[in-house]
């Protein structure tokens, strides 16, 4: 499994519906679990800044990571960007090979 970081920015309409945020988040998570059962979530964070949320998860391949992002966009995310995360020790090993 590979580790990915998902950055999500909500649409303006969803950003104003704070009282429904828990329901919206639960709905998104249920859809991910249904459509991508092999995904394992490691952490969820709400953040202030360019994005509204960061989710750290494991997925077997880039296509599954893309589906996680697409499910977010289908549920009203203005932006959903998944990035591959490389463990720091592995990064150092790669740097040694250069």
OpenMM code with the backbone's topology and positions (N, CA, C; nanometers):
from openmm import Vec3, app, unit

residues = "UNK UNK UNK UNK UNK UNK UNK UNK UNK UNK UNK UNK UNK UNK UNK UNK UNK UNK UNK UNK UNK UNK UNK UNK UNK UNK UNK UNK UNK UNK UNK UNK UNK UNK UNK UNK UNK UNK UNK UNK UNK UNK UNK UNK UNK UNK UNK UNK UNK UNK UNK UNK UNK UNK UNK UNK UNK UNK UNK UNK UNK UNK UNK UNK UNK UNK UNK UNK UNK UNK UNK UNK UNK UNK UNK UNK UNK UNK UNK UNK UNK UNK UNK UNK UNK UNK UNK UNK UNK UNK UNK UNK UNK UNK UNK UNK UNK UNK".split()
positions = [
    Vec3(0.0846, -0.1187, 0.0000),
    Vec3(0.0000, 0.0000, 0.0000),
    Vec3(0.0888, 0.1247, 0.0000),
    Vec3(0.0439, 0.2247, -0.0716),
    Vec3(0.1137, 0.3519, -0.0784),
    Vec3(0.0377, 0.4541, 0.0061),
    Vec3(0.1097, 0.5486, 0.0621),
    Vec3(0.0473, 0.6534, 0.1431),
    Vec3(0.0236, 0.7761, 0.0560),
    Vec3(-0.0969, 0.8326, 0.0686),
    Vec3(-0.1352, 0.9527, -0.0063),
    Vec3(-0.1855, 1.0587, 0.0906),
    Vec3(-0.1722, 1.1834, 0.0483),
    Vec3(-0.2281, 1.2961, 0.1235),
    Vec3(-0.3280, 1.3646, 0.0318),
    Vec3(-0.4509, 1.3765, 0.0792),
    Vec3(-0.5582, 1.4403, 0.0027),
    Vec3(-0.5839, 1.5792, 0.0594),
    Vec3(-0.5700, 1.6800, -0.0248),
    Vec3(-0.6009, 1.8181, 0.0105),
    Vec3(-0.7364, 1.8509, -0.0513),
    Vec3(-0.8312, 1.8963, 0.0302),
    Vec3(-0.9659, 1.9249, -0.0187),
    Vec3(-1.0053, 2.0689, 0.0126),
    Vec3(-1.0578, 2.1371, -0.0876),
    Vec3(-1.1143, 2.2709, -0.0733),
    Vec3(-1.2615, 2.2609, -0.1066),
    Vec3(-1.3477, 2.2972, -0.0123),
    Vec3(-1.4914, 2.2904, -0.0352),
    Vec3(-1.5384, 2.4023, -0.1265),
    Vec3(-1.6476, 2.3771, -0.1956),
    Vec3(-1.7095, 2.4837, -0.2742),
    Vec3(-1.7638, 2.5885, -0.1778),
    Vec3(-1.7838, 2.7068, -0.2272),
    Vec3(-1.8346, 2.8156, -0.1425),
    Vec3(-1.9681, 2.7779, -0.0798),
    Vec3(-2.0553, 2.7122, -0.1552),
    Vec3(-2.1857, 2.6718, -0.1026),
    Vec3(-2.1709, 2.5806, 0.0181),
    Vec3(-2.0823, 2.4807, 0.0099),
    Vec3(-2.0631, 2.3880, 0.1214),
    Vec3(-1.9923, 2.4543, 0.2387),
    Vec3(-1.9057, 2.5503, 0.2104),
    Vec3(-1.8337, 2.6180, 0.3174),
    Vec3(-1.9281, 2.6936, 0.4102),
    Vec3(-2.0390, 2.7416, 0.3567),
    Vec3(-2.1343, 2.8159, 0.4385),
    Vec3(-2.2280, 2.7247, 0.5169),
    Vec3(-2.2296, 2.5963, 0.4874),
    Vec3(-2.3188, 2.5014, 0.5533),
    Vec3(-2.2468, 2.4271, 0.6656),
    Vec3(-2.1889, 2.4999, 0.7593),
    Vec3(-2.1114, 2.4385, 0.8667),
    Vec3(-2.1940, 2.3418, 0.9512),
    Vec3(-2.3213, 2.3692, 0.9701),
    Vec3(-2.4046, 2.2816, 1.0526),
    Vec3(-2.4243, 2.1448, 0.9889),
    Vec3(-2.4090, 2.1370, 0.8575),
    Vec3(-2.4241, 2.0099, 0.7864),
    Vec3(-2.2907, 1.9417, 0.7589),
    Vec3(-2.1814, 2.0009, 0.8071),
    Vec3(-2.0483, 1.9498, 0.7743),
    Vec3(-2.0275, 1.8053, 0.8193),
    Vec3(-2.0737, 1.7709, 0.9387),
    Vec3(-2.0550, 1.6348, 0.9874),
    Vec3(-2.1267, 1.5341, 0.8966),
    Vec3(-2.2495, 1.5651, 0.8593),
    Vec3(-2.3255, 1.4765, 0.7711),
    Vec3(-2.2589, 1.4654, 0.6352),
    Vec3(-2.2128, 1.5774, 0.5808),
    Vec3(-2.1461, 1.5763, 0.4506),
    Vec3(-2.0183, 1.4933, 0.4545),
    Vec3(-1.9404, 1.5106, 0.5605),
    Vec3(-1.8163, 1.4352, 0.5744),
    Vec3(-1.8419, 1.2864, 0.5895),
    Vec3(-1.9423, 1.2511, 0.6676),
    Vec3(-1.9776, 1.1103, 0.6872),
    Vec3(-2.0239, 1.0478, 0.5552),
    Vec3(-2.1031, 1.1227, 0.4787),
    Vec3(-2.1511, 1.0747, 0.3486),
    Vec3(-2.0337, 1.0479, 0.2546),
    Vec3(-1.9378, 1.1411, 0.2494),
    Vec3(-1.8190, 1.1237, 0.1648),
    Vec3(-1.7408, 0.9993, 0.2078),
    Vec3(-1.7183, 0.9848, 0.3379),
    Vec3(-1.6414, 0.8716, 0.3884),
    Vec3(-1.7109, 0.7388, 0.3588),
    Vec3(-1.8430, 0.7339, 0.3722),
    Vec3(-1.9182, 0.6115, 0.3415),
    Vec3(-1.9058, 0.5755, 0.1935),
    Vec3(-1.9082, 0.6757, 0.1062),
    Vec3(-1.8931, 0.6499, -0.0363),
    Vec3(-1.7538, 0.5971, -0.0690),
    Vec3(-1.6515, 0.6552, -0.0045),
    Vec3(-1.5149, 0.6070, -0.0273),
    Vec3(-1.5031, 0.4619, 0.0189),
    Vec3(-1.5556, 0.4322, 0.1370),
    Vec3(-1.5483, 0.2954, 0.1888),
    Vec3(-1.6227, 0.1976, 0.1000),
    Vec3(-1.7341, 0.2412, 0.0422),
    Vec3(-1.8129, 0.1548, -0.0466),
    Vec3(-1.7422, 0.1316, -0.1803),
    Vec3(-1.6893, 0.2389, -0.2405),
    Vec3(-1.6312, 0.2301, -0.3741),
    Vec3(-1.4822, 0.1919, -0.3730),
    Vec3(-1.4162, 0.2134, -0.2591),
    Vec3(-1.2725, 0.1840, -0.2471),
    Vec3(-1.2481, 0.1138, -0.1130),
    Vec3(-1.2995, -0.0075, -0.0956),
    Vec3(-1.2905, -0.0728, 0.0354),
    Vec3(-1.1480, -0.1009, 0.0821),
    Vec3(-1.0519, -0.1007, -0.0089),
    Vec3(-0.9145, -0.1282, 0.0290),
    Vec3(-0.8423, -0.0067, 0.0873),
    Vec3(-0.9037, 0.1122, 0.0801),
    Vec3(-0.8433, 0.2345, 0.1333),
    Vec3(-0.8494, 0.2318, 0.2854),
    Vec3(-0.7366, 0.2677, 0.3472),
    Vec3(-0.7278, 0.2755, 0.4934),
    Vec3(-0.6904, 0.4187, 0.5311),
    Vec3(-0.7799, 0.4843, 0.6049),
    Vec3(-0.7532, 0.6208, 0.6480),
    Vec3(-0.6671, 0.6205, 0.7724),
    Vec3(-0.5649, 0.7065, 0.7717),
    Vec3(-0.4721, 0.7169, 0.8836),
    Vec3(-0.4981, 0.8400, 0.9687),
    Vec3(-0.5438, 0.9492, 0.9062),
    Vec3(-0.5686, 1.0732, 0.9808),
    Vec3(-0.6580, 1.1663, 0.8987),
    Vec3(-0.7373, 1.2455, 0.9698),
    Vec3(-0.8229, 1.3489, 0.9095),
    Vec3(-0.7951, 1.4793, 0.9850),
    Vec3(-0.7738, 1.5870, 0.9123),
    Vec3(-0.7501, 1.7166, 0.9752),
    Vec3(-0.8318, 1.8238, 0.9046),
    Vec3(-0.8919, 1.9128, 0.9822),
    Vec3(-0.9496, 2.0358, 0.9290),
    Vec3(-0.8412, 2.1415, 0.9441),
    Vec3(-0.8205, 2.2213, 0.8406),
    Vec3(-0.7128, 2.3205, 0.8446),
    Vec3(-0.7656, 2.4561, 0.7980),
    Vec3(-0.6917, 2.5586, 0.8278),
    Vec3(-0.7225, 2.6937, 0.7819),
    Vec3(-0.6184, 2.7314, 0.6781),
    Vec3(-0.6623, 2.7863, 0.5695),
    Vec3(-0.5668, 2.8250, 0.4659),
    Vec3(-0.6196, 2.7937, 0.3283),
    Vec3(-0.5296, 2.7576, 0.2394),
    Vec3(-0.5651, 2.7326, 0.1002),
    Vec3(-0.6647, 2.6179, 0.0853),
    Vec3(-0.6529, 2.5157, 0.1703),
    Vec3(-0.7427, 2.4012, 0.1681),
    Vec3(-0.8184, 2.3938, 0.3004),
    Vec3(-0.9311, 2.3221, 0.2993),
    Vec3(-1.0134, 2.3083, 0.4193),
    Vec3(-0.9816, 2.1818, 0.4986),
    Vec3(-0.9396, 2.0758, 0.4282),
    Vec3(-0.9153, 1.9475, 0.4937),
    Vec3(-0.7941, 1.8786, 0.4345),
    Vec3(-0.7276, 1.8004, 0.5188),
    Vec3(-0.6208, 1.7105, 0.4757),
    Vec3(-0.6562, 1.5724, 0.5294),
    Vec3(-0.6531, 1.4740, 0.4422),
    Vec3(-0.6739, 1.3344, 0.4805),
    Vec3(-0.5503, 1.2565, 0.4402),
    Vec3(-0.4995, 1.1767, 0.5314),
    Vec3(-0.3853, 1.0910, 0.5029),
    Vec3(-0.4384, 0.9488, 0.4987),
    Vec3(-0.4089, 0.8786, 0.3885),
    Vec3(-0.4642, 0.7443, 0.3717),
    Vec3(-0.3708, 0.6556, 0.2917),
    Vec3(-0.3964, 0.5278, 0.2982),
    Vec3(-0.3222, 0.4304, 0.2199),
    Vec3(-0.4135, 0.3741, 0.1126),
    Vec3(-0.3576, 0.3600, -0.0071),
    Vec3(-0.4306, 0.3029, -0.1200),
    Vec3(-0.3354, 0.2125, -0.1976),
    Vec3(-0.3886, 0.1119, -0.2663),
    Vec3(-0.3011, 0.0173, -0.3354),
    Vec3(-0.2373, 0.0713, -0.4630),
    Vec3(-0.2975, 0.1767, -0.5222),
    Vec3(-0.2456, 0.2248, -0.6502),
    Vec3(-0.2966, 0.3667, -0.6784),
    Vec3(-0.2349, 0.4343, -0.7760),
    Vec3(-0.2758, 0.5717, -0.8090),
    Vec3(-0.4207, 0.5830, -0.8566),
    Vec3(-0.4724, 0.4798, -0.9223),
    Vec3(-0.6101, 0.4846, -0.9709),
    Vec3(-0.7085, 0.4910, -0.8546),
    Vec3(-0.6812, 0.4151, -0.7497),
    Vec3(-0.7682, 0.4185, -0.6322),
    Vec3(-0.7590, 0.5551, -0.5650),
    Vec3(-0.6392, 0.6115, -0.5576),
    Vec3(-0.6227, 0.7456, -0.5006),
    Vec3(-0.7002, 0.8486, -0.5829),
    Vec3(-0.7000, 0.8331, -0.7138),
    Vec3(-0.7762, 0.9235, -0.7998),
    Vec3(-0.9256, 0.9119, -0.7711),
    Vec3(-0.9740, 0.7898, -0.7484),
    Vec3(-1.1159, 0.7711, -0.7165),
    Vec3(-1.1530, 0.8422, -0.5864),
    Vec3(-1.0645, 0.8372, -0.4871),
    Vec3(-1.0913, 0.9057, -0.3598),
    Vec3(-1.1086, 1.0552, -0.3862),
    Vec3(-1.0202, 1.1141, -0.4655),
    Vec3(-1.0320, 1.2563, -0.5003),
    Vec3(-1.1592, 1.2842, -0.5784),
    Vec3(-1.1909, 1.1974, -0.6729),
    Vec3(-1.3098, 1.2169, -0.7561),
    Vec3(-1.4384, 1.2076, -0.6743),
    Vec3(-1.4413, 1.1214, -0.5753),
    Vec3(-1.5589, 1.1119, -0.4879),
    Vec3(-1.5760, 1.2431, -0.4122),
    Vec3(-1.4665, 1.3031, -0.3701),
    Vec3(-1.4745, 1.4345, -0.3048),
    Vec3(-1.5320, 1.5396, -0.3975),
    Vec3(-1.4857, 1.5415, -0.5213),
    Vec3(-1.5367, 1.6395, -0.6172),
    Vec3(-1.6832, 1.6141, -0.6507),
    Vec3(-1.7227, 1.4873, -0.6559),
    Vec3(-1.8629, 1.4547, -0.6827),
    Vec3(-1.9534, 1.4968, -0.5668),
    Vec3(-1.8937, 1.5194, -0.4502),
    Vec3(-1.9701, 1.5604, -0.3323),
    Vec3(-1.9542, 1.7087, -0.3014),
    Vec3(-1.9120, 1.7865, -0.3985),
    Vec3(-1.9105, 1.9310, -0.3832),
    Vec3(-1.7767, 1.9941, -0.3519),
    Vec3(-1.6695, 1.9177, -0.3536),
    Vec3(-1.5385, 1.9787, -0.3329),
    Vec3(-1.5023, 2.0609, -0.4561),
    Vec3(-1.4558, 2.1804, -0.4339),
    Vec3(-1.4109, 2.2657, -0.5432),
    Vec3(-1.2786, 2.2131, -0.5982),
    Vec3(-1.1911, 2.1689, -0.5071),
    Vec3(-1.0632, 2.1101, -0.5438),
    Vec3(-1.0380, 1.9872, -0.4575),
    Vec3(-0.9784, 1.8871, -0.5156),
    Vec3(-0.9359, 1.7681, -0.4423),
    Vec3(-0.8063, 1.7209, -0.5075),
    Vec3(-0.6988, 1.7253, -0.4317),
    Vec3(-0.5673, 1.6923, -0.4862),
    Vec3(-0.5029, 1.5848, -0.3994),
    Vec3(-0.4703, 1.4710, -0.4601),
    Vec3(-0.4001, 1.3641, -0.3888),
    Vec3(-0.2541, 1.3644, -0.4295),
    Vec3(-0.1678, 1.3499, -0.3303),
    Vec3(-0.0242, 1.3456, -0.3557),
    Vec3(0.0338, 1.2224, -0.2876),
    Vec3(0.1283, 1.1592, -0.3552),
    Vec3(0.1978, 1.0444, -0.2989),
    Vec3(0.2921, 1.0932, -0.1891),
    Vec3(0.2926, 1.0241, -0.0766),
    Vec3(0.3836, 1.0566, 0.0333),
    Vec3(0.4875, 0.9453, 0.0453),
    Vec3(0.6137, 0.9834, 0.0504),
    Vec3(0.7228, 0.8869, 0.0637),
    Vec3(0.7750, 0.8953, 0.2068),
    Vec3(0.7826, 0.7826, 0.2767),
    Vec3(0.8384, 0.7867, 0.4127),
    Vec3(0.9780, 0.8509, 0.4105),
    Vec3(1.0086, 0.9289, 0.5130),
    Vec3(1.1333, 1.0061, 0.5163),
    Vec3(1.2564, 0.9170, 0.5043),
    Vec3(1.2581, 0.8033, 0.5720),
    Vec3(1.3735, 0.7133, 0.5629),
    Vec3(1.3938, 0.6643, 0.4195),
    Vec3(1.2839, 0.6341, 0.3513),
    Vec3(1.2940, 0.5904, 0.2120),
    Vec3(1.3439, 0.7046, 0.1243),
    Vec3(1.2990, 0.8254, 0.1517),
    Vec3(1.3453, 0.9438, 0.0786),
    Vec3(1.4969, 0.9573, 0.0914),
    Vec3(1.5480, 0.9388, 0.2129),
    Vec3(1.6916, 0.9472, 0.2345),
    Vec3(1.7667, 0.8391, 0.1578),
    Vec3(1.7085, 0.7196, 0.1525),
    Vec3(1.7706, 0.6113, 0.0757),
    Vec3(1.7759, 0.6469, -0.0724),
    Vec3(1.6685, 0.7033, -0.1231),
    Vec3(1.6663, 0.7457, -0.2636),
    Vec3(1.7712, 0.8529, -0.2901),
    Vec3(1.7850, 0.9456, -0.1971),
    Vec3(1.8843, 1.0534, -0.2119),
    Vec3(2.0253, 0.9959, -0.2173),
    Vec3(2.0510, 0.8904, -0.1448),
    Vec3(2.1833, 0.8269, -0.1443),
    Vec3(2.2150, 0.7662, -0.2808),
    Vec3(2.1128, 0.7288, -0.3550),
    Vec3(2.1326, 0.6653, -0.4855),
    Vec3(2.1657, 0.7654, -0.5954),
    Vec3(2.1526, 0.8917, -0.5668),
    Vec3(2.1762, 0.9956, -0.6688),
    Vec3(2.3244, 1.0337, -0.6712),
] * unit.nanometer
topology = app.Topology()
chain = topology.addChain("A")
for resn in residues:
    res = topology.addResidue(resn, chain)
    for name in ("N", "CA", "C"):
        topology.addAtom(name, app.Element.getBySymbol(name[0]), res)
